[in-house]
Amino acid sequence: MPAPMSFPLSILDLAFVAPGETVQDAFRGSVALAQIAEAAGYRRVWYAEHHNMPSIASSAPAVLIAHIAAKTHSIRLGAGGVMLPNHSPLTIAEQFGTLAALYPGRIDLGLGRAPGGDSITFGAMRRSPSAAETFPADVRELQGYLSGQSLVTGVSATPGAGTNIPLYILGSSLFGAQLAAAMGLPFGFASHFAPASLQQAVALYRSQFRPSAQLERAYVIAGINVVAADTEADARGHLLQAQRLRVSILLGGGRSVADAEADAILTSPRGRFLRDMMEYTAVGTPDKVKADLEQFAVHADADELMLAFGNPTLHARLRAVQRVALG
């Protein structure tokens, strides 16, 4: 049985493509991760929409969710999130309405207003940066389709209408907190990579929250990185590998960066933002990680934690997922 904690644990899976592996390997790993998470008692697994990043294969969350839902039984699955400026609300309502019809009671829909890629990629998607400006209206339009009370005369989402798929506003700033509060929706803060405004955003959300048909009380999900291993030394080694990999991905300009060079970058002003991104990281043995998670939940005033496991290999990641939940 999962060890008792005072809040639910969930997982953010980016379908990571490790060096020397294929996209197919990443998807097999995502299936295994969801199956272990289900058996271990995690509440949900979410998949984030990213584009033009060779190391992340979760660019089509709805398709990936369908695949993994077919290979699991009860765990909730969802987008964490769909970047709504990249899509029409009707398209997302139909995609997730299809998922809700196939897997009733198991589908979540987290929504973000970032493009999920760089400006060149945004152009390749035939979208304009100004699309983010209509995010609040697009969320309301999407909500209308899913509730069966379309805001667009003569247009209904089939599938989708009447499914009332739970929506979550995701963000890393005060904007998302204000929108989630005004709409009475749960709020997920991306503190696993953008920690700076966590406490301010959560406090603002809770103070301004207005109950809605979906949610009576404010509900906060906070993201945190996790690197767990059987020993403290192993966990620290895995963390260093994960940091080196981030250097290659974010600062390497498309090339693999040697360990010595990566270490030098990590200790330089240039690499400071990478260290800052991972400010909220629970690292160590499973017991140590659990203690860190308890402390972080209090610090973040969170109702639920979304764990981003950073162990650099699939085997280590799967073991960490299991050990953190089961001890």
Protein Blocks (a to p, Z undefined) as FASTA:
>chain_A
ZZddfbdcddddehiacehiafklmmmmmmmmmmmmmmnopabdcddddehiakbcklbm
mlmmmmmmmmmmklccddddddfklpcfklmmmmmmmmmmmmghiaccdddfbeoiafkl
mmmnopafklmmmmmmmmmmmmmmmnopafbghiacdehihnlpacddddfbfklmmmmm
mnopacddfkklmmmlmmmmmmmmmmmpccdfklmbdcddddddddddfbfklmmmmmmm
mmmmmmmmmmnnopacdfklmmmmmmpmklmmmmmmmmpaceddfklmmmmmmmmmmmno
pabdcdddfbfbfklmmmmmmmmmnZZ
